[in-house]
C-alpha cells in the first residue's frame, strides 16, 4: 500500500500566513495524479499561486495563477507538468489561496 486511497491525496495541511488574508495549503499527491490536481486547482477561483515540489522539497515549477494567463498558458503548462510527473513518484503541491474577506462589521461567512 502506498498510502494513497483512490484519488485522495496522501495528506493535506492548511497553514495561516501572517497577513491573515491568504491561506497556504500543502497537498501531497502521487506523480500519476499531479496533472489532474494542478488542473483542478487552476480552475478554482481563489488560488493565487501553485508551487510543485518533489519529496525532498526541491521546487519544480511555480505558477502564479491569474485569470488573464489561464487560457494562454494552461495547455503547455500542463504538458510540462505531465513530463515532470514521470520523473518523480511523490509531489507536494503548495497552494496559496485568497481567504474570503468577512463582510463589513460582521462575522466571516461559513
N, C-alpha and C positions, 0 to 999 in steps of 0.2 A: 504494500500500500504506500502510495507516495504522498499521503496527507492531503489529497485532493479529492473532493466529493463531487462527482459530476461536473457541473460548470461553476461550482462555488470556488472562490479563491482560497488559498491556504490560510491567510489571516488578513485582517483589516484593522488598522489603527487610525484614530482620529485625534489630532492634536490642535489645540487653540493657539494661535500665534499672539504675540504681544499687541498687535494692532487691534485685536478683537473684531475686525471686520473681515478676516479671512480664516478659513479652516484648511488645515493641511491634513490630508488623508494618505495613508500608505496602504496599498493593496498588493498582496503577493499573488502572482499568477505563474502558471507553467508556460513555457515557451509556445506551446501549441495554442494557447488562449490569448496570447498577447495582442494580436491584431484586433480580435473581436472586442477585447476590453478597451483598448485605446479608441476604437471607432465609437463604442458606446459612450465613453467619457467625452469625446469631442462633441457629440450630439446633445449632451446635457447643456442646459443654458447657463449654469452658474460656475463653470470651470474656467479659470484664468490661465493656468499653466499645468502641463503634464511633463514629468521627468521620468524617463525609463532608465532603471539601474539594474545591473546584474546582481547576483547573490553576494558579491564581495563589495558592493557599494559603488562600483565604477559606473559613471553616467554614460549611457549610450546615446541618448537623444533627449533634448529639452525642447518642448513645444509650447510656445506662447499661443494660446488659443484666443483668436479674435474672430468676431463674426465675419469681417471682411475677408480674412485669409482662409477661412474654412473651405470654400468652394474651389479656389485655385490651387491649393496645396494638398488637399486631402488624398487624392489618388497616389501621387508619387511618394507622399509621406508614408502612407500605409504599406506601399510596396517595399520601402526601405525598412520599415519596422518588421515586415514579414521576413526579409532577408536576415535581419539581426536575430530574430527569434529562432532561426535554425542553428545559431551558434551556441546558445546558452539554454540550459534546461529551466532555470527558475529566474524570475524577474521580480523586482519591486517597482511598482508604479507609484510615484509621489504625485498627488493631485492637490493643487491649490485652488480652493473654491471661494467665491464671494459668499459671505454669510448674509442671509436676509436681514435687512435693517428693520428694527421694530418701528411701528407707527409712532408719530409724534405723541409723546406723553403717555404711551401705552406699553403694554407687555409685548414681548416677542410673539409673533404668530406661530402657533404649533405646527 
